[in-house]
Amino acid sequence: MSVVISLDAGTTGVRALAINEAGEVVRLAYQEFTQYFPQPGWVEHDLEEIWTGIQNVIAELAGDLDETVAAIGITNQRETVAAWDRATGEPLHKAIVWQDRRTAEVCDRLAEAGHLDMVRSKTGLVLDPYFSGTKFAWLLNDGGVANDANLALGTIDTWLMWKLTDGEAHYTEPSNASRTMLFDITTLSWSDDLCEMLGVPRTALPEVRPTSGRFALTADTTALGAGIPISGVAGDQQAALFGQACFEPGMTKNTYGTGSFVLMNIGQTCPAPVDGLLTTVGWTLGESEPATYAFEGAIFVTGSAIQWLRDGLGIINEAAEIGPLAESVDDSGDVFFVPAFAGLGSPWWDAYARGTIVGLTRGTGRAELARATVESIVYQTRDVVDAMARSSGQPLTELRVDGGAAVMDLMLQLQSDQLQVPVTRPVNQELTAVGAAYLAGIAEGYWDSPATVSNQWAVDRTFEPMADQAATDANYQRWQQAVARSRQWAQPDDTQF
């Protein structure tokens, strides 16, 4: 008997999961790590703390594991950047997290200098501090990181592969590379023009290998021991798209996590950029297969808004309380919450938006705020899906959902009502980790092909539209008014930047 191990390095914690041939999670270990906020709008992680967490969850999993390990898959928070010394393996700075806003003014200056068209055409991205490129530039210009022969740069997948192989592997793959603002998604290679624009040395960047394929073998310094193939790596949202078996153009998923990310498979031809959306690489299956591309709508704050209700306001004690509390009232009492704590992502791309609650009255209580928070997740998803439908020319017929908040029946029913399409929750909710496992297992022959993923994907529940469309559209228009009040609240010269 054997299993595939998936390492899921998220934004707030790391997990190790053992997945069997039926695609079932048979064991799981989890550990949170610290979030650092050195200044308003800045978010950092300790790279050694992430690695220690990975070692701990691997050791916990291995302690109960009777099966052999056929392969390791890795999935990770994207856009978060790491810098370390090749000679010592020591981090040169804390990781700068995807949510971090410190390079907003840099992005403004690049846009003013006329670089936006090149960025859009080569990368499918926009000039926003969300992406890795300006973070790398900040490390080199303001973060005290020396540009010398020992410099290694990468995203979290690259850092973990380096550690798992004791410094033998400095690799990444296209789904993560396509989020850096340094990678040409049409040629699937690092762009000299973009590296020069940002002052990032190409020699410090990792080698790009296929998403599904053997990268390296583990060293004896890992908790699982030496010689296990690392054979599938993908950014968390692309891994979820794969795990949701969205293999045909037009198939779409939303992962409700710290943020929410809507991805639509758009096939193996890279389209021209479209307003409000990102174009990203979904995956590459081996050296000979063409890349699969996706439209993406990135929503920065959804699950973390629930965490804020818990940790910031103290109106709930556990995140699981949000659903029942929101369901205890029929509506939000015309209260709208725009959780733009880190600016607004798709389709607005406003780095200077800030969190806003409008419509408060003396009758507003905990339940109304909880309901407004749940509804904000639903409305932000509609913002993105409407933009996708306009851009692709293909109306959505179904939304497949996963992630922590997808357990909330109320939210998924509201989502179906707003989109006026079925919203389908699969039996297996660990699809980010399972997607990475599938990518690794297919590379090693543990599973035959992506068809296995489709065959193992099973429905838990489908939510059909129930509410009157005129009423849902009216509420959505009120949401749009609230968004307008949140936009451009901060200014480039504000001290909070």
DRENKE-513628 format. One record per residue (C-alpha): y, x, z; residue in one letter; residue number from 1. Coordinates in steps of 0.001 Angstrom, whole numbers. Each point is the difference from the previous one (the first is absolute). Layout:
BEGIN
(dokol (Y, X, Z), 'A', NUM)
...
END
This chain:
BEGIN
(dokol (0, 0, 0), 'M', 1)
(dokol (3494, 1217, -777), 'S', 2)
(dokol (3600, -1187, 198), 'V', 3)
(dokol (3363, 927, -1471), 'V', 4)
(dokol (2708, 922, 2488), 'I', 5)
(dokol (3519, -1231, -735), 'S', 6)
(dokol (2936, 1676, 1742), 'L', 7)
(dokol (3008, -2305, 99), 'D', 8)
(dokol (3179, 1819, 1051), 'A', 9)
(dokol (2500, -2811, 456), 'G', 10)
(dokol (3579, -142, 1190), 'T', 11)
(dokol (-714, -737, 3644), 'T', 12)
(dokol (-3578, 1224, 444), 'G', 13)
(dokol (-3088, 1573, -1530), 'V', 14)
(dokol (-3446, -1491, -468), 'R', 15)
(dokol (-3445, 1168, -991), 'A', 16)
(dokol (-2382, -2587, -1421), 'L', 17)
(dokol (-3663, 237, -950), 'A', 18)
(dokol (-791, -2196, -3019), 'I', 19)
(dokol (-3518, -808, -1185), 'N', 20)
(dokol (-1380, -704, -3471), 'E', 21)
(dokol (855, -3694, 307), 'A', 22)
(dokol (3676, 917, 459), 'G', 23)
(dokol (-106, -1026, 3663), 'E', 24)
(dokol (1841, 1811, 2768), 'V', 25)
(dokol (-2739, 868, 2480), 'V', 26)
(dokol (2036, 2200, 2375), 'R', 27)
(dokol (3689, 547, 613), 'L', 28)
(dokol (2119, 2223, 2234), 'A', 29)
(dokol (3785, -181, 340), 'Y', 30)
(dokol (2783, 1945, 1678), 'Q', 31)
(dokol (3752, -576, -15), 'E', 32)
(dokol (2503, 2826, -276), 'F', 33)
(dokol (3644, 378, 968), 'T', 34)
(dokol (2970, -1178, -2040), 'Q', 35)
(dokol (3055, 2253, 300), 'Y', 36)
(dokol (3532, -1286, -633), 'F', 37)
(dokol (2288, 3045, 357), 'P', 38)
(dokol (3005, -1877, -1410), 'Q', 39)
(dokol (657, -3592, -1116), 'P', 40)
(dokol (-1681, -489, -3353), 'G', 41)
(dokol (-2219, 3093, 408), 'W', 42)
(dokol (-3776, -277, 537), 'V', 43)
(dokol (-2344, 2950, 553), 'E', 44)
(dokol (-3633, 738, 869), 'H', 45)
(dokol (-1617, 3059, 1540), 'D', 46)
(dokol (-2455, 1418, -2557), 'L', 47)
(dokol (-2167, 1663, 2623), 'E', 48)
(dokol (-164, -3275, 1913), 'E', 49)
(dokol (-1232, -1753, -3143), 'I', 50)
(dokol (-2655, 2691, -530), 'W', 51)
(dokol (-1081, -130, 3651), 'T', 52)
(dokol (-294, -3781, -317), 'G', 53)
(dokol (-2162, 382, -3111), 'I', 54)
(dokol (-2258, 2471, 1798), 'Q', 55)
(dokol (-272, -2362, 2973), 'N', 56)
(dokol (-929, -3081, -2037), 'V', 57)
(dokol (-2495, 2022, -2077), 'I', 58)
(dokol (-1599, 1317, 3186), 'A', 59)
(dokol (-167, -3494, 1518), 'E', 60)
(dokol (-1566, -1388, -3165), 'L', 61)
(dokol (-2447, 2901, -353), 'A', 62)
(dokol (-1166, -446, 3570), 'G', 63)
(dokol (-1504, -3406, -873), 'D', 64)
(dokol (-1092, 851, -3529), 'L', 65)
(dokol (-3715, 116, -798), 'D', 66)
(dokol (489, 48, -3781), 'E', 67)
(dokol (816, 3002, -2152), 'T', 68)
(dokol (3429, 154, -1649), 'V', 69)
(dokol (-102, -203, -3798), 'A', 70)
(dokol (3719, 541, -583), 'A', 71)
(dokol (3469, -261, 1514), 'I', 72)
(dokol (2832, -2102, -1391), 'G', 73)
(dokol (3616, 353, 1116), 'I', 74)
(dokol (2777, -2565, -134), 'T', 75)
(dokol (3424, 580, 1429), 'N', 76)
(dokol (3550, -1135, 588), 'Q', 77)
(dokol (1816, 964, -3167), 'R', 78)
(dokol (3336, 1790, -565), 'E', 79)
(dokol (-130, 1672, 3445), 'T', 80)
(dokol (480, 3754, -491), 'V', 81)
(dokol (-1464, 3084, 1645), 'A', 82)
(dokol (902, 3690, -182), 'A', 83)
(dokol (-2144, 2795, 1429), 'W', 84)
(dokol (-656, 3716, -214), 'D', 85)
(dokol (-2956, 960, -2205), 'R', 86)
(dokol (-668, 3160, 2018), 'A', 87)
(dokol (-89, -1570, 3447), 'T', 88)
(dokol (-605, -3670, -761), 'G', 89)
(dokol (2839, -872, 2388), 'E', 90)
(dokol (2368, -2880, -802), 'P', 91)
(dokol (3541, 1127, -765), 'L', 92)
(dokol (1636, -3316, 970), 'H', 93)
(dokol (-1007, -3429, 1182), 'K', 94)
(dokol (-1136, -2300, -2794), 'A', 95)
(dokol (2797, -2140, -1428), 'I', 96)
(dokol (-1343, -3554, -217), 'V', 97)
(dokol (258, -2358, -2979), 'W', 98)
(dokol (2255, -2306, 2053), 'Q', 99)
(dokol (2556, 2780, 563), 'D', 100)
(dokol (3507, -586, -1398), 'R', 101)
(dokol (1637, 3410, 519), 'R', 102)
(dokol (287, 773, -3723), 'T', 103)
(dokol (1791, -3208, -1034), 'A', 104)
(dokol (3190, 1860, -878), 'E', 105)
(dokol (-1960, 2583, -1997), 'V', 106)
(dokol (-1459, -2827, -2084), 'C', 107)
(dokol (3502, -1409, -516), 'D', 108)
(dokol (1258, 3354, -1259), 'R', 109)
(dokol (-2946, 383, -2379), 'L', 110)
(dokol (674, -3453, -1425), 'A', 111)
(dokol (3706, 783, -397), 'E', 112)
(dokol (-943, 3219, -1819), 'A', 113)
(dokol (-1925, -2037, -2575), 'G', 114)
(dokol (-3590, 842, 996), 'H', 115)
(dokol (-1273, -3562, 499), 'L', 116)
(dokol (-1202, -524, -3584), 'D', 117)
(dokol (-2079, 3191, 54), 'M', 118)
(dokol (-1507, -915, 3371), 'V', 119)
(dokol (-851, -3513, -1186), 'R', 120)
(dokol (-1505, 1084, -3325), 'S', 121)
(dokol (-2115, 2858, 1365), 'K', 122)
(dokol (-1070, -1353, 3392), 'T', 123)
(dokol (270, -3801, -137), 'G', 124)
(dokol (1930, 219, 3284), 'L', 125)
(dokol (3614, -501, 1021), 'V', 126)
(dokol (2396, 2371, 1752), 'L', 127)
(dokol (-691, -979, 3577), 'D', 128)
(dokol (-617, 2009, 3205), 'P', 129)
(dokol (-3363, -1758, 277), 'Y', 130)
(dokol (-1569, 2494, -2408), 'F', 131)
(dokol (-1107, 3540, 777), 'S', 132)
(dokol (2134, 2117, -2301), 'G', 133)
(dokol (3297, -159, 1869), 'T', 134)
(dokol (-1892, 466, 3275), 'K', 135)
(dokol (-1454, 3273, -1310), 'F', 136)
(dokol (3505, 1018, -1081), 'A', 137)
(dokol (1371, -805, 3469), 'W', 138)
(dokol (-2656, 2172, 1661), 'L', 139)
(dokol (989, 2933, -2218), 'L', 140)
(dokol (3771, -488, 228), 'N', 141)
(dokol (586, -1427, 3471), 'D', 142)
(dokol (-3315, 167, 1848), 'G', 143)
(dokol (-268, 3759, 363), 'G', 144)
(dokol (-3118, 306, -2191), 'V', 145)
(dokol (-12, 3282, -1929), 'A', 146)
(dokol (-872, -19, -3688), 'N', 147)
(dokol (-2352, 2986, -6), 'D', 148)
(dokol (-3424, 897, -1353), 'A', 149)
(dokol (-1769, -1533, 3017), 'N', 150)
(dokol (1616, -3435, -334), 'L', 151)
(dokol (-2411, -2921, -490), 'A', 152)
(dokol (1333, -3499, -629), 'L', 153)
(dokol (-1862, -3260, -223), 'G', 154)
(dokol (-454, -3565, 1095), 'T', 155)
(dokol (-2319, -983, 2852), 'I', 156)
(dokol (-3113, 5, -2198), 'D', 157)
(dokol (754, 3613, -931), 'T', 158)
(dokol (497, 999, 3630), 'W', 159)
(dokol (-3304, -1599, 1040), 'L', 160)
(dokol (-1972, 1646, -2810), 'M', 161)
(dokol (1521, 3352, 961), 'W', 162)
(dokol (-1104, -489, 3610), 'K', 163)
(dokol (-3437, -1428, -822), 'L', 164)
(dokol (-751, 3055, -2157), 'T', 165)
(dokol (1612, 2520, 2385), 'D', 166)
(dokol (2650, 901, -2561), 'G', 167)
(dokol (-2227, 187, -3081), 'E', 168)
(dokol (1304, -3111, -1805), 'A', 169)
(dokol (3614, -640, -984), 'H', 170)
(dokol (-464, -3158, -2076), 'Y', 171)
(dokol (1322, -3482, -582), 'T', 172)
(dokol (-714, -2707, -2581), 'E', 173)
(dokol (2098, -2234, -2300), 'P', 174)
(dokol (472, -3078, 2211), 'S', 175)
(dokol (1653, 2134, 2694), 'N', 176)
(dokol (1712, 2398, -2418), 'A', 177)
(dokol (1572, -2952, -1816), 'S', 178)
(dokol (1941, -839, 3187), 'R', 179)
(dokol (1730, 3361, 322), 'T', 180)
(dokol (2736, -351, -2667), 'M', 181)
(dokol (-1266, 3350, -1349), 'L', 182)
(dokol (-2974, -1229, -2059), 'F', 183)
(dokol (113, -1163, -3619), 'D', 184)
(dokol (-2243, -3069, -125), 'I', 185)
(dokol (-206, 106, -3793), 'T', 186)
(dokol (-1434, 3549, -142), 'T', 187)
(dokol (-1625, -85, 3475), 'L', 188)
(dokol (1533, 3338, 952), 'S', 189)
(dokol (2792, 1431, 2115), 'W', 190)
(dokol (3325, -101, -1844), 'S', 191)
(dokol (1965, 3236, -280), 'D', 192)
(dokol (3167, -2029, -642), 'D', 193)
(dokol (-395, -2018, 3173), 'L', 194)
(dokol (-934, 3027, 2103), 'C', 195)
(dokol (3101, 1773, -1283), 'E', 196)
(dokol (2190, -3046, 655), 'M', 197)
(dokol (-1047, -62, 3668), 'L', 198)
(dokol (-431, 3735, 519), 'G', 199)
(dokol (-3672, -355, 929), 'V', 200)
(dokol (-2199, 2981, -995), 'P', 201)
(dokol (-2904, -1142, -2152), 'R', 202)
(dokol (-2081, 2899, 1343), 'T', 203)
(dokol (78, -1581, 3472), 'A', 204)
(dokol (-1411, -3311, -1239), 'L', 205)
(dokol (-3737, -810, 40), 'P', 206)
(dokol (-2314, -65, -2993), 'E', 207)
(dokol (-515, -3557, -1287), 'V', 208)
(dokol (-3632, -1084, -427), 'R', 209)
(dokol (-1538, -3404, -898), 'P', 210)
(dokol (107, -2747, 2633), 'T', 211)
(dokol (-3790, -373, -151), 'S', 212)
(dokol (-1743, 3364, -277), 'G', 213)
(dokol (-1021, 2869, 2233), 'R', 214)
(dokol (2992, 1835, 1485), 'F', 215)
(dokol (-1677, 2382, 2452), 'A', 216)
(dokol (-2565, 329, 2799), 'L', 217)
(dokol (813, -244, 3696), 'T', 218)
(dokol (111, 3170, 2092), 'A', 219)
(dokol (-2005, 576, 3178), 'D', 220)
(dokol (3211, -444, 2007), 'T', 221)
(dokol (-82, -3786, -496), 'T', 222)
(dokol (-1664, -2414, 2377), 'A', 223)
(dokol (-2482, -1046, -2737), 'L', 224)
(dokol (-1036, 3559, -752), 'G', 225)
(dokol (-57, 1972, -3235), 'A', 226)
(dokol (-1006, -906, -3530), 'G', 227)
(dokol (928, -3688, -286), 'I', 228)
(dokol (1698, -821, -3320), 'P', 229)
(dokol (3528, -1421, 50), 'I', 230)
(dokol (-250, -2052, -3183), 'S', 231)
(dokol (2490, -2865, 28), 'G', 232)
(dokol (3678, 59, 962), 'V', 233)
(dokol (2634, -2671, -576), 'A', 234)
(dokol (3261, -1211, 1438), 'G', 235)
(dokol (-586, -2954, 2283), 'D', 236)
(dokol (1320, -2707, -2320), 'Q', 237)
(dokol (-1878, 1206, -3056), 'Q', 238)
(dokol (-3144, 295, 2112), 'A', 239)
(dokol (453, -3629, 1036), 'A', 240)
(dokol (469, -1072, -3644), 'L', 241)
(dokol (-3311, 1714, -799), 'F', 242)
(dokol (-1703, -1476, 3072), 'G', 243)
(dokol (1204, -3473, -1011), 'Q', 244)
(dokol (-1817, 458, -3331), 'A', 245)
(dokol (3228, -555, -1944), 'C', 246)
(dokol (-1389, 1653, -3116), 'F', 247)
(dokol (1440, -2283, -2686), 'E', 248)
(dokol (3662, -39, -1087), 'P', 249)
(dokol (1920, -2706, 1846), 'G', 250)
(dokol (-2178, 88, 3123), 'M', 251)
(dokol (2275, 379, 3030), 'T', 252)
(dokol (-354, 791, 3693), 'K', 253)
(dokol (2297, 143, 3019), 'N', 254)
(dokol (-756, 2125, 3054), 'T', 255)
(dokol (1800, -1226, 3123), 'Y', 256)
(dokol (354, 3108, 2131), 'G', 257)
(dokol (2916, 1858, 1593), 'T', 258)
(dokol (1701, -911, -3253), 'G', 259)
(dokol (-1446, -2167, -2744), 'S', 260)
(dokol (-849, 1231, -3457), 'F', 261)
(dokol (-697, -2225, -2975), 'V', 262)
(dokol (-1852, 1722, -2866), 'L', 263)
(dokol (-903, -1483, -3374), 'M', 264)
(dokol (-2486, 1735, -2302), 'N', 265)
(dokol (1760, 472, -3365), 'I', 266)
(dokol (-2745, 1881, -1842), 'G', 267)
(dokol (-281, 3469, -1490), 'Q', 268)
(dokol (3291, 118, -1908), 'T', 269)
(dokol (3042, 1174, 1933), 'C', 270)
(dokol (2837, -2502, -631), 'P', 271)
(dokol (3718, 658, -150), 'A', 272)
(dokol (1799, -352, 3349), 'P', 273)
(dokol (1020, -3496, 1068), 'V', 274)
(dokol (2840, -1018, 2303), 'D', 275)
(dokol (-823, -445, 3672), 'G', 276)
(dokol (-3599, 1207, -219), 'L', 277)
(dokol (-1824, 3306, 86), 'L', 278)
(dokol (-2609, 1187, -2458), 'T', 279)
(dokol (-2674, 2075, 1666), 'T', 280)
(dokol (-3367, 1561, -739), 'V', 281)
(dokol (-2797, -2102, 1424), 'G', 282)
(dokol (-2838, 2508, -396), 'W', 283)
(dokol (-1809, 2378, -2313), 'T', 284)
(dokol (-3797, -123, -94), 'L', 285)
(dokol (-1098, 3499, -946), 'G', 286)
(dokol (1424, 2442, -2522), 'E', 287)
(dokol (-770, -2000, -3164), 'S', 288)
(dokol (1168, -3499, 987), 'E', 289)
(dokol (3614, -1073, -654), 'P', 290)
(dokol (2177, -929, 2949), 'A', 291)
(dokol (319, -3582, 1180), 'T', 292)
(dokol (3619, -990, 709), 'Y', 293)
(dokol (1546, -2620, 2252), 'A', 294)
(dokol (3286, -1732, 585), 'F', 295)
(dokol (960, 239, 3651), 'E', 296)
(dokol (2383, -1811, 2269), 'G', 297)
(dokol (600, 1991, 3192), 'A', 298)
(dokol (1108, -2017, 3049), 'I', 299)
(dokol (946, 2399, 2770), 'F', 300)
(dokol (-198, -2157, 3138), 'V', 301)
(dokol (-2470, -2809, 668), 'T', 302)
(dokol (-2588, 849, 2667), 'G', 303)
(dokol (2490, 2339, 1663), 'S', 304)
(dokol (2313, -3006, 449), 'A', 305)
(dokol (-2737, -1555, 2141), 'I', 306)
(dokol (-233, 3289, 1930), 'Q', 307)
(dokol (3762, -207, 542), 'W', 308)
(dokol (-341, -3489, 1500), 'L', 309)
(dokol (-2590, 1489, 2358), 'R', 310)
(dokol (1513, 3402, 831), 'D', 311)
(dokol (3699, -502, -698), 'G', 312)
(dokol (650, -3541, 1191), 'L', 313)
(dokol (-3038, -567, 2206), 'G', 314)
(dokol (-427, -3617, -1118), 'I', 315)
(dokol (-3746, 548, -529), 'I', 316)
(dokol (-2414, 2241, 1882), 'N', 317)
(dokol (-2529, 507, -2800), 'E', 318)
(dokol (398, -164, -3759), 'A', 319)
(dokol (-2788, -2598, -124), 'A', 320)
(dokol (2281, -2475, 1821), 'E', 321)
(dokol (2335, -306, -2983), 'I', 322)
(dokol (-2107, -2509, -1952), 'G', 323)
(dokol (-574, -2556, 2765), 'P', 324)
(dokol (3635, 303, 1153), 'L', 325)
(dokol (1329, -530, -3534), 'A', 326)
(dokol (-2366, -2918, -506), 'E', 327)
(dokol (1236, -1708, 3183), 'S', 328)
(dokol (3110, -1216, -1860), 'V', 329)
(dokol (211, -1874, -3297), 'D', 330)
(dokol (2692, 2271, -1431), 'D', 331)
(dokol (2415, 2764, 953), 'S', 332)
(dokol (2912, -2329, 660), 'G', 333)
(dokol (1837, 1421, -3051), 'D', 334)
(dokol (-190, 3523, 1479), 'V', 335)
(dokol (-597, 2810, -2506), 'F', 336)
(dokol (-883, 3575, 914), 'F', 337)
(dokol (447, 2749, -2596), 'V', 338)
(dokol (-1819, 3010, 1530), 'P', 339)
(dokol (1872, 2661, -1982), 'A', 340)
(dokol (-426, 2651, 2721), 'F', 341)
(dokol (-601, 2663, -2669), 'A', 342)
(dokol (2099, -1552, -2759), 'G', 343)
(dokol (-1477, -2334, -2582), 'L', 344)
(dokol (-2647, 1031, -2519), 'G', 345)
(dokol (-1113, -2012, -3018), 'S', 346)
(dokol (1647, -1659, -1789), 'P', 347)
(dokol (3347, 853, 1636), 'W', 348)
(dokol (-196, 3772, 622), 'W', 349)
(dokol (2868, -29, 2463), 'D', 350)
(dokol (-180, 2984, 2356), 'A', 351)
(dokol (3041, -1321, 1903), 'Y', 352)
(dokol (-1321, -3483, 848), 'A', 353)
(dokol (-636, -580, 3696), 'R', 354)
(dokol (-1956, -2498, 2084), 'G', 355)
(dokol (1659, -3396, 285), 'T', 356)
(dokol (-754, -3237, 1862), 'I', 357)
(dokol (2034, -3006, -1115), 'V', 358)
(dokol (71, -3641, 1078), 'G', 359)
(dokol (-334, 521, 3770), 'L', 360)
(dokol (918, -2918, 2251), 'T', 361)
(dokol (-444, -744, 3702), 'R', 362)
(dokol (-3205, -1758, -1012), 'G', 363)
(dokol (-1513, 3180, -1430), 'T', 364)
(dokol (-2835, 1362, 2108), 'G', 365)
(dokol (-2928, 2390, -138), 'R', 366)
(dokol (-2041, -2279, -2245), 'A', 367)
(dokol (2748, -374, -2595), 'E', 368)
(dokol (495, 3782, -153), 'L', 369)
(dokol (-3749, 482, -360), 'A', 370)
(dokol (-115, -2577, -2791), 'R', 371)
(dokol (2973, 1601, -1768), 'A', 372)
(dokol (-1767, 3362, 171), 'T', 373)
(dokol (-3186, -1374, -1559), 'V', 374)
(dokol (2051, -1779, -2666), 'E', 375)
(dokol (1876, 3231, -790), 'S', 376)
(dokol (-3298, 1599, -1021), 'I', 377)
(dokol (-717, -2949, -2286), 'V', 378)
(dokol (3460, -56, -1578), 'Y', 379)
(dokol (76, 3751, -635), 'Q', 380)
(dokol (-3344, -294, -1770), 'T', 381)
(dokol (1375, -2775, -2209), 'R', 382)
(dokol (2998, 2204, -846), 'D', 383)
(dokol (-2427, 2558, -1417), 'V', 384)
(dokol (-2481, -2367, -1663), 'V', 385)
(dokol (2776, -1868, -1826), 'D', 386)
(dokol (1319, 3331, -1322), 'A', 387)
(dokol (-3506, 1003, -1127), 'M', 388)
(dokol (-578, -3256, -1831), 'A', 389)
(dokol (3317, 389, -1839), 'R', 390)
(dokol (-683, 3635, -919), 'S', 391)
(dokol (-3634, -285, -1029), 'S', 392)
(dokol (405, -3305, -1802), 'G', 393)
(dokol (-3177, -1037, 1751), 'Q', 394)
(dokol (271, -2687, 2705), 'P', 395)
(dokol (-2017, 716, 3112), 'L', 396)
(dokol (-3208, -2042, 229), 'T', 397)
(dokol (-1328, 1329, 3329), 'E', 398)
(dokol (1106, 2358, 2754), 'L', 399)
(dokol (-2699, 1981, 1821), 'R', 400)
(dokol (1054, 1012, 3499), 'V', 401)
(dokol (-1037, 2442, 2699), 'D', 402)
(dokol (1500, 1954, 2883), 'G', 403)
(dokol (481, -762, 3674), 'G', 404)
(dokol (2235, -3070, -370), 'A', 405)
(dokol (-2358, -1606, -2531), 'A', 406)
(dokol (-1963, -1443, 2923), 'V', 407)
(dokol (2913, -2418, 495), 'M', 408)
(dokol (-935, -3331, -1619), 'D', 409)
(dokol (3523, -1393, 384), 'L', 410)
(dokol (1527, 2909, -1891), 'M', 411)
(dokol (-2484, -222, -2869), 'L', 412)
(dokol (504, -3754, -320), 'Q', 413)
(dokol (3785, 506, -110), 'L', 414)
(dokol (-560, 2752, -2574), 'Q', 415)
(dokol (-2023, -2292, -2221), 'S', 416)
(dokol (2650, -2711, 330), 'D', 417)
(dokol (2794, 2389, -982), 'Q', 418)
(dokol (-1868, 1509, -2959), 'L', 419)
(dokol (-1705, -3253, -1069), 'Q', 420)
(dokol (-3233, 1907, -703), 'V', 421)
(dokol (-3238, 506, 1948), 'P', 422)
(dokol (82, 2781, 2593), 'V', 423)
(dokol (-3446, 1474, 602), 'T', 424)
(dokol (-1106, 1904, 3077), 'R', 425)
(dokol (-3271, 1920, -424), 'P', 426)
(dokol (-2685, 321, 2633), 'V', 427)
(dokol (600, 3727, 321), 'N', 428)
(dokol (3528, 692, 1271), 'Q', 429)
(dokol (-329, 3804, 89), 'E', 430)
(dokol (601, 307, -3720), 'L', 431)
(dokol (2345, 2983, 111), 'T', 432)
(dokol (-2656, 2119, 1693), 'A', 433)
(dokol (-2828, -1608, -1959), 'V', 434)
(dokol (1836, 656, -3279), 'G', 435)
(dokol (220, 3719, 796), 'A', 436)
(dokol (-3687, -13, 924), 'A', 437)
(dokol (-911, -1641, -3318), 'Y', 438)
(dokol (1995, 2643, -1903), 'L', 439)
(dokol (-1880, 2766, 1834), 'A', 440)
(dokol (-3393, -1668, -236), 'G', 441)
(dokol (301, -688, -3739), 'I', 442)
(dokol (813, 3677, -584), 'A', 443)
(dokol (-3157, 1050, 1863), 'E', 444)
(dokol (-2314, -2654, -1486), 'G', 445)
(dokol (-243, -1912, 3283), 'Y', 446)
(dokol (1212, -3068, -1930), 'W', 447)
(dokol (-540, -387, -3738), 'D', 448)
(dokol (3422, -1113, -1216), 'S', 449)
(dokol (3010, -2231, 741), 'P', 450)
(dokol (-2251, -2953, -890), 'A', 451)
(dokol (-1665, 536, 3384), 'T', 452)
(dokol (3356, -569, 1676), 'V', 453)
(dokol (442, -3318, -1823), 'S', 454)
(dokol (-3510, -1098, 951), 'N', 455)
(dokol (544, 808, 3682), 'Q', 456)
(dokol (3440, -1636, 228), 'W', 457)
(dokol (-402, -3401, 1724), 'A', 458)
(dokol (2395, -2803, 952), 'V', 459)
(dokol (639, -971, 3610), 'D', 460)
(dokol (2535, -2744, -711), 'R', 461)
(dokol (2310, -1145, -2779), 'T', 462)
(dokol (3312, -1660, 857), 'F', 463)
(dokol (1245, -2533, -2555), 'E', 464)
(dokol (3625, -1220, -324), 'P', 465)
(dokol (615, -3037, 2196), 'M', 466)
(dokol (3770, -287, 481), 'A', 467)
(dokol (2466, -1675, -2325), 'D', 468)
(dokol (1376, 2591, -2428), 'Q', 469)
(dokol (3558, -1344, 176), 'A', 470)
(dokol (37, 473, 3775), 'A', 471)
(dokol (-1441, 3515, -175), 'T', 472)
(dokol (2499, 945, -2701), 'D', 473)
(dokol (2865, -1284, 2164), 'A', 474)
(dokol (-1152, 2159, 2924), 'N', 475)
(dokol (-325, 2956, -2324), 'Y', 476)
(dokol (3599, -445, -1163), 'Q', 477)
(dokol (1116, 121, 3639), 'R', 478)
(dokol (-1967, 3247, 343), 'W', 479)
(dokol (1915, 1407, -2965), 'Q', 480)
(dokol (3251, -810, 1784), 'Q', 481)
(dokol (-1195, 1874, 3086), 'A', 482)
(dokol (-968, 3030, -2119), 'V', 483)
(dokol (3481, 54, -1510), 'A', 484)
(dokol (1493, 258, 3503), 'R', 485)
(dokol (-2200, 2992, 875), 'S', 486)
(dokol (809, 2064, -3066), 'R', 487)
(dokol (2291, 3067, -15), 'Q', 488)
(dokol (598, -381, 3750), 'W', 489)
(dokol (-81, 3729, 710), 'A', 490)
(dokol (2186, 2401, -1940), 'Q', 491)
(dokol (-764, 3545, -1202), 'P', 492)
(dokol (2484, 1529, 2425), 'D', 493)
(dokol (-1240, -1926, 3040), 'D', 494)
(dokol (-1052, 2208, 2916), 'T', 495)
(dokol (-3387, -1766, 69), 'Q', 496)
(dokol (-864, 1884, -3178), 'F', 497)
END
